Every structure is written in C-alpha cells, then in structure tokens.
Amino acid sequence: MTTTDEINPFYHSLSGDRQDDEKLLEPIKYIIQLPGKLINQKLAQAFNYWLKISSDKIQAIDEIIVMIYNSCLLIDDIEDNSILRRGAPVAHSVYGISRSLNAATYALFVAMEKVINLHPTAIKVYAEQMLELHRGQGMEIFWRDNCICPSEADYKIIAIKKMGGVFNLIVKLMKLFSTYEEDLSLLVATLGLYFQIRDDYGNLKADKYTENKTYCDDLSEGKFSFPIVHAITTNPDHSEIINILKQQTRDIETKRCCIKLLEKFGSFKYTRNVLKKLDMQARAEIERLGGNPFLIQILDELKHWDYWN
C-alpha cells in the first residue's frame, strides 16, 4: 500500500510537469494502492539467477514492467467491462473511462520514455513485445465479440503472445545487460502459457481466487478461456455453454449451470492435466538450462493452490 499522497516519482515523465502528472496519473495511483502481488517482479529476480545483471538495472526494469502491468490492467478492465479489481471498484468506475484510458496510455508512453533511456536497443525490444501483447489481447477480444470459439492450438498461440509478451519483455530487457547466451524462449513461452491457462482455470474454479472478484467473471466477460474452449470444441452437439457465454451474464445461477457443464464435460480435469504437463515441461527446461532454485520455488508455490485437487 502506498503511504504517500504522491505517486512514485518514477511514474512521472522525464519531459512533463510533475504537478500535471499527479493529476493525469490518478487512476494509475489508485490501482497501485490496491493490494496484490506481482508475479512479474518475482520472475525478474528469478531469471537474474542466470542473467546476473546489476541491482540498479533490475530495479529500473522492474519499475518499467510494473508500470506497463498496471496500465494494461486499467485498459483490460475497460475492455472487459469489469466491476471489481482486487476486491475494489475498477478505476474507470471511480475516475471514468476517459481519464482511466488516458492515464493508462500516458503511462505506457512514460514507460517507453524510460525504455529509451535504459539502453540504445531497448526500444526495439519494447515495441516487439508490446505488439505481441496487443496482438494476443486483440484476438481474444475478437473471438469474444464475434462469438468465435478458437481451436485449442489457436488459443495456445494467442495465450503465448499475450502473457508471453510480458515475460519476454522482462527477459529480453535483462539480456541487454547480461553476458548469458542460453536461449530462454522455450521456457518463457511455456511459463506464459502455463500462467494464462492457470489464470483461466482459477477464475472459473477456485473460490479463494474469486473472493475479491465477481463470481466467475470470465463468464460475464464472455471470454473463451481454456476450459471453455475444451468444452465447446469437444462437445460440438451441445450448445448450452456457448449460448451462456453469448449472454455475458452476471446471474449467479446461470454461471453455476455453466460450471456444472464444464465439470460434466471433463474440462476442468483436462485443464488440470494440461497444467501438470506444462509444469513438468517448465521444470525439465529449467533443469536443461542448469537449474534455477528461484524459478522452481515459484512453480512450487503456484502448484500448491487448493484448487489443484
């Protein structure tokens, strides 16, 4: 929780007016103050076991990633018509869509300004990975708005673009300051897919995960999450789930009906099995790269959520 009335100075533009920035970035400040852990920061520290870059560079990259992450949360909540974020009203319910959207995009450009000053080629990395992230997010929205259920293969490609875009940005920015030469792309893609599928599963399945959100809010969004994709593509003669999804309902009983169908079709069991395979693949790749106790610790923590059983 932020303990000052002012936002972290790092969020201010190098070329802007600080007092103006305080006003412009109020929605960002609001979301920063909400409780929550950022796995992205843990990943940066974990990958540094191999990359071994200086603490000041790690801090600068951490702050850039956190800025991007919070900006994307503001935009995601608008795109998804969300109600809650970490148990509190979403920023655009407090500040309005216009101010929240402007704050998010402004912060992304402030982040770009920081990236330009980080390293001569860092802006190329930033552009590449932000394009991938938005490609992933955009296709997810396209499927939702046109009620097109992707294949599992297409889902995985887009999930890697969306979540892997952020993870790749962390690793590739760090590698600009490292002599480490091993290719980490397979591990990053595996982790990105694992995190996205796990997030999808948790949203629909775990009570503890959803206690600070609306119940199964991915259903209210109409999102083709991984369990939904499995259920629809393996049961083409059943139209109940896709029709529920079309409604983007907030009705609890309708959502519970959908969850029962996902259980009936074996979609949660299938998702758990996929997650276990991805966990094993990530561990095998970490071992191939020489081992990394910090990444293993992250995987161990993620693996022992109550909803696994």
Disulfide bonds with the S-S distance in Angstrom:
none
